[in-house]
Amino acid sequence: MIQDKRNFVFKIIITVIIGTLVGLIYNQALIGFCVSVLIVLIVQVRAILLFDLLLDRENTETKLFLSGYWEILQSKIQGIVKSEVAITSEIRNLKEEHTKSIKAMPDSAILLDYDLNILLCNEASISMLGIDLEKDVNQRIINLIRDPLFIEYINKRDFNRYVDIQSSTNKNNLRCRLVPYGVKQYLLMIRDVSESYRLNKIRRDFVANASHELRTPLTVVSGYLDTLSNDESLDNEWKKPIKEMKRQSQRMSEIVSTLMELSQLEGKPKNEHQIIDIHELMIATKKAFTESIKTPKITINCDKETYLMGEPFELESLLTNLLSNAIRHTSDDGEVRLFWKSQKSGCHLSVEDTGEGIMQSDIPRLTERFFRVHRGRSRKEGGFGLGLAIVKHILMRHDGELDIQSTIGVGSKFICSFPNSRIFNNKKGDNLSM
C-alpha cells in the first residue's frame, strides 16, 4: 500500500517534470510547468467526480475505468461496501428474528427504552393491556398502566422481584416483571395469572370451610374429654387413654386455628398500618414464653429508635412463630437471640438460635405448608409445619423477605428484611402519635 502511494506521487512528479522540460525546449518552461500541473489537476478532479458518482449509486461495482492508485481505492471502497452490506443484512435478519420472537410469545412482552418509553410490543399486549400499536409506541408505560403498585415497582427497577396487578381492561390478575435487555433497554413481561388466583381462592375457601366445620365437633369432643378427665369415678385404666385423647384433640384444635389464621392472611386485604415499637413487641413476646414454659436463654439486641409501619397483630404472630420455632429447636442450655437493626437498605428483624441446625437441602422447603424437618432435631414434640408459612405470608403483606441461614451443629438464623418505605425513625424527631 505504501509502495502504491509512492508510485502515485512519483507519476505526478514525472508528469510535471516532463511538461516543464517540453516547455523548456521551446523556451516556455513556465508555461510547460503550468500546463502539466493543469493536466494533473484535471485528471484528479475527474477521478474525484467519478468517485462521488460511484458513492451516490447503490451499485458500487460500476467500472470507472481508472488506473493506478485510484483503481486501488475503488477496489478498497467496493470491499468496504460489500462488508457493510453483509453486516447490514445480518443485523436486519437478527432484528426480524428478534421481532418475531417477541411477537410469538404467549405472554405480553413490551420492549422499553431507558426512560420506560414503549419501543415494541407483541399481540398479547393488545389483548391484556389494550395497547394500540400505532398510538402508544414511544409513550411511557406508566401512562398506560396507572396502577400505583406497578408505578412504584417499575420506577425502582427492581429486577429480582415482580408485582401483581389487576388489568384495567378485563379485571384479570396480571404478574409483571421487568428485566434488563440490551444496552439501556428493558423487557417488561406480563403474564395472566388469573387461573392461579382462582385456584388459590378455591384452596383457601376449602381450607377455611373445612377448618370451620372441624372446629365444632372438636369443641364437642374436647368438652366430653374434659368432663371425663375430671370424673373421679373413672377407672384408672381409662385415665391415661383419655389424657392422650385430650392432648391430641387440643393439638388438632391448634392446627385448625393455625389453618384458619393462614387462610385469613392469604385472603384479606392489607389493613391500615400503624407504627409498631419492635423493642416493646420483642419484650412482650419473650415474656409470654418465659412465663409459660422453660426456655433457653433469650437475649434482645434492638435499635430502640427505629419503628416499623405494619399491622400489630400480624407482626406479633410473625415474631411469636419465629421465637417458638427457635425455642423448640434449642436445648435448655442454649441461647436464642433477637435482633432489630437498621441498615441503608432497610431494617432486619432476625431470630438466631444455637440449635442443631438445618440441612441446606431442607431450607428451600421450610415455608411450605406442613413441611417439617427430621423430628430428631427438636428437643420437644415438633410443630405443625405451618408457622413459617404464616411468617412468609405476613412478610409478603409487609413488603418483606425471609432469608434462612443455617449451619449443622452451630444453629440457624431467620432474617426478616423490611424496605425503607416501612421504616419510621424517631431519631429524626418524628411524631410517634401520627
Backbone torsions as a table, in degrees:
resi	resn	phi	psi	omega
1	MET	NA	-41.3	178.2
2	ILE	-65.1	-39.0	179.0
3	GLN	-63.0	-39.0	178.2
4	ASP	-63.1	-41.4	178.2
5	LYS	-63.6	-41.6	179.2
6	ARG	-63.0	-42.9	178.8
7	ASN	-61.8	-40.1	179.3
8	PHE	-60.7	-48.4	179.4
9	VAL	-66.0	-39.8	-179.3
10	PHE	-61.4	-41.5	179.8
11	LYS	-64.8	-38.8	178.2
12	ILE	-63.7	-44.7	-179.7
13	ILE	-63.4	-43.6	179.8
14	ILE	-61.1	-41.4	179.5
15	THR	-61.1	-44.6	180.0
16	VAL	-65.3	-41.5	-179.8
17	ILE	-64.0	-45.1	180.0
18	ILE	-61.2	-44.3	179.0
19	GLY	-61.0	-41.4	178.9
20	THR	-64.5	-42.0	179.8
21	LEU	-64.7	-40.2	177.5
22	VAL	-61.7	-42.6	177.8
23	GLY	-64.9	-35.1	-179.6
24	LEU	-65.1	-34.0	179.0
25	ILE	-60.8	-36.0	-179.2
26	TYR	-98.7	18.0	180.0
27	ASN	60.4	29.9	178.2
28	GLN	-131.0	56.9	-175.9
29	ALA	-61.2	-40.8	-178.7
30	LEU	-65.1	-41.9	179.1
31	ILE	-65.8	-40.8	177.9
32	GLY	-61.3	-39.5	178.2
33	PHE	-64.7	-46.2	-178.3
34	CYS	-65.1	-40.7	-179.9
35	VAL	-64.5	-42.5	-179.8
36	SER	-64.9	-39.9	177.2
37	VAL	-64.8	-40.2	179.2
38	LEU	-63.1	-41.1	178.2
39	ILE	-61.9	-43.7	178.5
40	VAL	-60.7	-44.2	-179.7
41	LEU	-63.6	-41.7	179.8
42	ILE	-61.6	-44.1	-179.9
43	VAL	-62.9	-42.4	-177.8
44	GLN	-71.0	-39.0	177.7
45	VAL	-64.7	-40.1	176.7
46	ARG	-59.2	-45.3	-179.7
47	ALA	-62.6	-39.8	179.9
48	ILE	-65.3	-42.7	179.4
49	LEU	-64.4	-38.9	177.3
50	LEU	-64.9	-38.6	177.7
51	PHE	-65.6	-39.9	178.0
52	ASP	-63.1	-39.7	176.5
53	LEU	-64.2	-38.6	179.2
54	LEU	-63.7	-42.5	-177.7
55	LEU	-70.5	-24.5	178.5
56	ASP	-79.0	-16.7	-178.7
57	ARG	-90.0	152.1	175.3
58	GLU	-74.0	-32.6	-179.5
59	ASN	-93.2	105.8	-179.2
60	THR	-87.0	3.2	-179.7
61	GLU	-85.5	-0.1	-179.3
62	THR	-59.1	133.4	-179.8
63	LYS	-79.9	125.4	-177.6
64	LEU	-97.8	-5.9	-178.6
65	PHE	56.1	46.9	175.5
66	LEU	-100.6	165.0	179.1
67	SER	-136.8	167.7	176.7
68	GLY	69.1	-140.2	-174.7
69	TYR	-66.8	-30.4	178.9
70	TRP	-65.9	-33.7	176.2
71	GLU	-66.4	-38.4	177.1
72	ILE	-64.9	-41.6	178.5
73	LEU	-62.7	-39.9	177.8
74	GLN	-60.8	-42.8	179.1
75	SER	-63.0	-40.0	179.0
76	LYS	-64.2	-44.8	-179.7
77	ILE	-63.3	-41.8	178.5
78	GLN	-62.2	-38.0	177.1
79	GLY	-65.1	-42.0	179.2
80	ILE	-64.8	-43.1	-179.6
81	VAL	-63.4	-41.9	178.0
82	LYS	-59.9	-43.4	179.8
83	SER	-63.7	-43.0	179.8
84	GLU	-66.4	-37.3	177.8
85	VAL	-62.8	-42.0	179.3
86	ALA	-65.0	-43.4	180.0
87	ILE	-65.5	-43.2	179.2
88	THR	-61.3	-40.8	178.5
89	SER	-64.3	-40.5	179.2
90	GLU	-66.2	-41.9	178.6
91	ILE	-63.2	-41.0	179.2
92	ARG	-62.4	-41.7	179.0
93	ASN	-65.4	-42.1	178.7
94	LEU	-63.7	-40.1	179.2
95	LYS	-64.4	-40.7	178.1
96	GLU	-64.4	-42.6	178.3
97	GLU	-65.1	-39.4	178.5
98	HIS	-62.1	-44.9	179.1
99	THR	-64.4	-42.1	179.3
100	LYS	-63.3	-41.6	-177.8
101	SER	-65.2	-39.6	178.4
102	ILE	-67.3	-43.2	-178.4
103	LYS	-69.4	-25.3	-178.7
104	ALA	-82.1	-11.6	-178.4
105	MET	-66.3	134.8	179.2
106	PRO	-70.5	-26.6	177.5
107	ASP	-89.8	162.0	177.4
108	SER	-68.9	130.4	177.6
109	ALA	-130.5	122.6	-177.2
110	ILE	-126.3	122.9	178.1
111	LEU	-89.8	125.7	-176.9
112	LEU	-118.7	150.2	173.2
113	ASP	-87.1	-173.5	-174.5
114	TYR	-62.4	-30.7	-179.7
115	ASP	-91.3	12.9	177.0
116	LEU	68.2	29.8	172.6
117	ASN	-88.4	144.3	-177.4
118	ILE	-74.5	125.0	176.0
119	LEU	-102.3	-37.8	-174.8
120	LEU	-159.8	147.7	175.3
121	CYS	-150.3	163.4	-178.5
122	ASN	-101.9	-179.5	-176.2
123	GLU	-65.1	-32.8	-179.0
124	ALA	-62.5	-29.2	179.3
125	SER	-65.6	-28.9	-179.7
126	ILE	-69.0	-46.2	-177.5
127	SER	-74.2	-36.4	-177.5
128	MET	-76.5	-43.8	-169.8
129	LEU	-115.3	-8.3	-178.7
130	GLY	72.0	28.9	-179.9
131	ILE	-73.6	135.8	175.9
132	ASP	-98.6	115.5	-175.3
133	LEU	-60.8	-30.2	-177.4
134	GLU	-82.7	-39.8	-173.8
135	LYS	-91.3	-32.6	-168.3
136	ASP	-93.9	-8.8	175.4
137	VAL	-63.7	136.9	-176.4
138	ASN	75.3	5.8	171.9
139	GLN	-88.6	149.8	176.6
140	ARG	-70.0	138.8	-176.2
141	ILE	-64.0	-31.5	-178.6
142	ILE	-73.7	-11.3	173.1
143	ASN	-78.4	-18.8	-178.9
144	LEU	-102.5	-37.0	176.6
145	ILE	-110.0	103.9	-171.3
146	ARG	-101.4	11.2	179.2
147	ASP	-62.3	128.2	-177.7
148	PRO	-58.1	-38.7	178.8
149	LEU	-63.7	-40.3	179.6
150	PHE	-67.0	-43.7	-179.0
151	ILE	-62.2	-43.6	178.5
152	GLU	-63.1	-41.9	-178.6
153	TYR	-65.1	-48.4	-173.1
154	ILE	-74.0	-28.1	176.6
155	ASN	-70.9	-28.1	177.2
156	LYS	-76.4	-23.0	-177.5
157	ARG	53.5	48.7	178.7
158	ASP	-88.1	102.4	-174.2
159	PHE	-79.7	-7.9	-177.0
160	ASN	-95.5	-2.8	-177.3
161	ARG	-129.8	173.2	175.2
162	TYR	-134.8	169.7	179.1
163	VAL	-136.6	139.7	177.5
164	ASP	-101.6	130.6	179.3
165	ILE	-133.2	174.5	177.5
166	GLN	-109.8	132.2	-178.6
167	SER	-64.3	139.4	178.7
168	SER	-81.8	-12.1	-177.6
169	THR	-92.6	-43.9	-176.2
170	ASN	-131.3	8.2	176.7
171	LYS	65.2	17.4	175.2
172	ASN	-74.3	157.6	177.3
173	ASN	-86.6	126.1	-176.4
174	LEU	-119.2	138.8	176.7
175	ARG	-108.6	119.6	-174.6
176	CYS	-110.0	136.3	176.2
177	ARG	-140.3	132.5	180.0
178	LEU	-106.5	132.0	179.0
179	VAL	-133.1	149.0	176.0
180	PRO	-67.6	145.4	-176.2
181	TYR	-147.2	111.8	179.4
182	GLY	69.4	-155.1	-177.6
183	VAL	-93.4	114.2	178.4
184	LYS	54.7	40.5	175.5
185	GLN	-134.6	160.2	179.5
186	TYR	-133.2	151.7	173.7
187	LEU	-115.8	118.5	178.2
188	LEU	-97.8	115.7	179.7
189	MET	-106.8	129.8	-177.3
190	ILE	-127.9	126.5	-177.8
191	ARG	-120.8	140.1	176.7
192	ASP	-81.0	112.0	-178.4
193	VAL	-111.3	25.7	-178.7
194	SER	-60.7	-39.4	-179.8
195	GLU	-64.6	-40.0	177.4
196	SER	-63.6	-41.1	177.0
197	TYR	-62.9	-41.1	-179.1
198	ARG	-63.9	-43.8	179.6
199	LEU	-65.9	-38.8	177.7
200	ASN	-64.3	-37.2	178.3
201	LYS	-66.6	-40.4	176.9
202	ILE	-61.0	-43.3	-179.8
203	ARG	-64.8	-43.8	179.9
204	ARG	-62.9	-43.0	179.8
205	ASP	-63.6	-40.1	179.6
206	PHE	-63.5	-47.4	-179.3
207	VAL	-62.6	-43.4	-179.2
208	ALA	-64.2	-44.5	-179.7
209	ASN	-67.1	-43.0	179.6
210	ALA	-63.3	-42.3	179.7
211	SER	-63.6	-40.4	179.6
212	HIS	-65.1	-41.7	-179.6
213	GLU	-69.0	-30.3	179.7
214	LEU	-76.2	-27.3	-174.1
215	ARG	-63.2	-42.1	-177.2
216	THR	-63.0	-53.1	178.7
217	PRO	-63.2	-32.7	177.8
218	LEU	-65.7	-37.4	177.9
219	THR	-64.0	-41.6	178.4
220	VAL	-63.8	-47.3	-179.7
221	VAL	-60.7	-44.1	-179.8
222	SER	-62.9	-37.8	178.9
223	GLY	-63.8	-45.5	178.0
224	TYR	-63.7	-39.8	-179.5
225	LEU	-66.8	-36.8	175.9
226	ASP	-62.6	-42.1	179.5
227	THR	-63.8	-45.3	-179.7
228	LEU	-65.2	-39.3	-177.9
229	SER	-68.2	-24.3	179.2
230	ASN	-94.4	0.3	-179.6
231	ASP	-81.2	110.6	-177.7
232	GLU	-70.5	-20.3	-179.0
233	SER	-81.9	-2.8	-177.7
234	LEU	-70.9	137.2	178.2
235	ASP	-60.7	146.1	-178.6
236	ASN	-61.5	-30.7	-177.8
237	GLU	-67.4	-17.3	179.2
238	TRP	-94.4	-14.7	-174.5
239	LYS	-64.5	-43.8	-179.0
240	LYS	-66.5	-47.4	176.9
241	PRO	-60.3	-39.7	-179.8
242	ILE	-66.9	-38.1	177.7
243	LYS	-62.0	-41.6	179.3
244	GLU	-68.0	-40.8	177.6
245	MET	-63.3	-38.5	178.6
246	LYS	-64.8	-41.2	179.2
247	ARG	-64.2	-41.9	-179.3
248	GLN	-70.1	-35.4	177.8
249	SER	-67.9	-37.1	175.9
250	GLN	-64.4	-40.5	178.5
251	ARG	-63.4	-42.6	178.5
252	MET	-64.3	-38.6	177.7
253	SER	-62.9	-38.5	177.9
254	GLU	-66.2	-39.4	177.8
255	ILE	-62.6	-44.4	179.7
256	VAL	-61.6	-43.9	179.6
257	SER	-63.2	-40.1	179.5
258	THR	-66.6	-40.9	177.7
259	LEU	-62.7	-40.2	178.9
260	MET	-66.4	-38.7	177.1
261	GLU	-62.8	-42.7	-180.0
262	LEU	-64.9	-41.0	178.8
263	SER	-64.7	-38.5	178.4
264	GLN	-65.7	-39.2	178.9
265	LEU	-63.3	-39.5	-177.4
266	GLU	-72.6	-30.2	-171.7
267	GLY	-100.1	-28.9	-172.6
268	LYS	-83.1	149.9	177.7
269	PRO	-71.1	163.8	179.3
270	LYS	-68.0	138.2	-180.0
271	ASN	-86.6	171.9	173.0
272	GLU	-64.7	134.2	-176.0
273	HIS	-83.8	147.8	176.6
274	GLN	-121.9	162.6	177.3
275	ILE	-83.9	118.1	-175.2
276	ILE	-105.9	128.3	173.6
277	ASP	-84.3	101.0	-175.5
278	ILE	-65.2	-32.7	179.7
279	HIS	-63.0	-46.5	178.3
280	GLU	-65.1	-37.6	178.9
281	LEU	-63.2	-40.5	178.6
282	MET	-65.0	-42.5	179.9
283	ILE	-63.2	-44.4	-178.9
284	ALA	-65.3	-40.4	-179.7
285	THR	-67.8	-42.3	177.5
286	LYS	-60.7	-43.7	-179.2
287	LYS	-62.6	-38.7	-179.7
288	ALA	-61.5	-34.2	-179.9
289	PHE	-81.9	-46.1	-174.4
290	THR	-67.3	-24.6	-179.6
291	GLU	-85.3	-14.5	-175.4
292	SER	-109.1	-31.8	-178.3
293	ILE	-138.1	165.6	175.0
294	LYS	-79.4	126.7	-174.8
295	THR	-126.4	160.4	169.1
296	PRO	-69.3	176.3	178.8
297	LYS	-64.7	130.4	-179.7
298	ILE	-118.6	121.0	179.1
299	THR	-115.7	152.2	-178.9
300	ILE	-123.6	126.1	175.7
301	ASN	-124.5	106.2	-165.3
302	CYS	-137.8	139.9	170.8
303	ASP	-82.1	99.5	-171.1
304	LYS	-68.9	-19.3	-177.2
305	GLU	-90.3	-2.5	-177.3
306	THR	-107.6	126.1	-177.6
307	TYR	-115.3	164.2	-177.5
308	LEU	-121.6	135.6	175.3
309	MET	-86.4	118.7	-178.0
310	GLY	-174.3	-170.4	179.5
311	GLU	-96.9	117.6	-170.4
312	PRO	-59.7	-42.8	-177.1
313	PHE	-68.3	-36.0	179.3
314	GLU	-69.3	-41.9	179.3
315	LEU	-67.8	-33.3	174.9
316	GLU	-64.6	-41.5	177.6
317	SER	-64.3	-40.0	178.8
318	LEU	-59.8	-51.1	-177.9
319	LEU	-67.2	-36.9	178.8
320	THR	-63.2	-44.1	179.5
321	ASN	-65.4	-42.3	179.7
322	LEU	-66.2	-43.2	-179.2
323	LEU	-69.0	-39.7	176.9
324	SER	-60.7	-41.7	179.1
325	ASN	-63.4	-43.0	-179.4
326	ALA	-66.6	-42.4	179.9
327	ILE	-65.1	-40.3	-177.9
328	ARG	-61.9	-31.0	-174.1
329	HIS	-107.7	17.3	179.1
330	THR	-125.6	135.6	-179.6
331	SER	-70.6	164.7	-176.7
332	ASP	-61.8	-29.7	180.0
333	ASP	-91.9	7.3	177.6
334	GLY	-87.6	-163.5	-176.8
335	GLU	-146.4	141.9	173.8
336	VAL	-119.8	129.6	-176.4
337	ARG	-118.3	131.6	177.2
338	LEU	-107.6	130.0	-179.1
339	PHE	-126.1	143.2	171.6
340	TRP	-141.0	103.8	-172.2
341	LYS	-128.6	143.3	177.6
342	SER	-98.2	135.4	176.8
343	GLN	-133.7	175.0	-177.7
344	LYS	-60.9	-37.8	-176.3
345	SER	-81.6	-7.9	-177.3
346	GLY	145.2	-152.6	179.2
347	CYS	-122.8	150.9	-178.4
348	HIS	-125.6	124.8	171.7
349	LEU	-106.2	119.7	-176.5
350	SER	-131.0	146.7	175.2
351	VAL	-121.7	119.3	-177.4
352	GLU	-118.1	140.7	178.3
353	ASP	-129.7	165.8	178.1
354	THR	-110.4	36.9	179.6
355	GLY	-75.9	-163.6	-175.6
356	GLU	-78.2	-10.4	179.5
357	GLY	87.8	171.7	-176.5
358	ILE	-126.1	140.2	177.1
359	MET	-65.2	142.4	-178.0
360	GLN	-59.7	-32.7	-179.0
361	SER	-68.8	-21.1	-179.2
362	ASP	-88.6	-22.9	-172.6
363	ILE	-58.1	-45.3	-178.8
364	PRO	-61.3	-20.2	-175.7
365	ARG	-101.3	1.5	-173.6
366	LEU	-63.7	-28.0	-178.6
367	THR	-91.0	4.6	175.4
368	GLU	-75.6	148.8	178.7
369	ARG	-64.8	134.7	174.6
370	PHE	65.5	8.1	176.3
371	PHE	-80.3	130.2	178.2
372	ARG	-133.9	136.3	176.0
373	VAL	-73.5	177.8	-176.4
374	HIS	-54.7	129.5	-174.4
375	ARG	-62.9	-18.9	-178.2
376	GLY	-65.7	-19.8	-178.6
377	ARG	-80.5	-6.5	179.9
378	SER	-104.1	138.1	180.0
379	ARG	-82.5	-14.2	178.7
380	LYS	-121.5	-178.5	176.4
381	GLU	-63.9	136.0	-176.1
382	GLY	-62.2	163.6	178.0
383	GLY	-81.1	-159.5	-176.2
384	PHE	-96.0	-9.3	-175.7
385	GLY	78.3	22.3	-178.8
386	LEU	-117.3	-17.1	-174.9
387	GLY	-58.9	-48.2	-178.4
388	LEU	-72.8	-25.9	173.5
389	ALA	-65.3	-39.7	176.4
390	ILE	-65.0	-43.4	178.2
391	VAL	-57.6	-44.6	-179.1
392	LYS	-59.6	-45.4	-177.3
393	HIS	-71.3	-34.8	176.5
394	ILE	-64.7	-41.8	178.4
395	LEU	-63.8	-40.0	178.3
396	MET	-61.0	-37.2	-179.7
397	ARG	-74.6	-13.2	178.7
398	HIS	-115.1	20.7	177.8
399	ASP	59.2	27.8	-177.6
400	GLY	-105.7	174.2	179.4
401	GLU	-135.2	151.1	179.7
402	LEU	-111.3	127.2	176.5
403	ASP	-120.0	125.9	-177.9
404	ILE	-113.4	124.8	177.6
405	GLN	-124.9	137.4	-177.4
406	SER	-154.3	145.7	176.0
407	THR	-131.6	126.5	179.9
408	ILE	-59.4	128.9	179.0
409	GLY	85.4	-7.1	-178.5
410	VAL	-114.1	-48.4	179.9
411	GLY	143.4	-172.3	-175.3
412	SER	-133.4	152.9	175.8
413	LYS	-127.0	128.7	175.1
414	PHE	-114.2	107.8	-172.1
415	ILE	-109.9	119.8	177.2
416	CYS	-102.9	118.1	-177.4
417	SER	-104.8	131.3	178.9
418	PHE	-118.8	141.1	-178.7
419	PRO	-73.3	165.4	-179.5
420	ASN	-61.9	-26.2	179.9
421	SER	-64.9	-17.1	-179.9
422	ARG	-98.1	-2.3	-172.2
423	ILE	-95.5	139.5	177.3
424	PHE	-127.4	112.6	-174.4
425	ASN	-105.0	119.1	-178.0
426	ASN	-81.1	-9.1	179.5
427	LYS	-65.9	-23.4	-178.6
428	LYS	-84.9	2.7	179.9
429	GLY	83.1	21.5	-179.7
430	ASP	-69.2	152.9	-178.6
431	ASN	-84.6	115.9	-177.5
432	LEU	-72.6	-14.0	-177.0
433	SER	-87.2	-1.0	-178.0
434	MET	-70.2	NA	NA
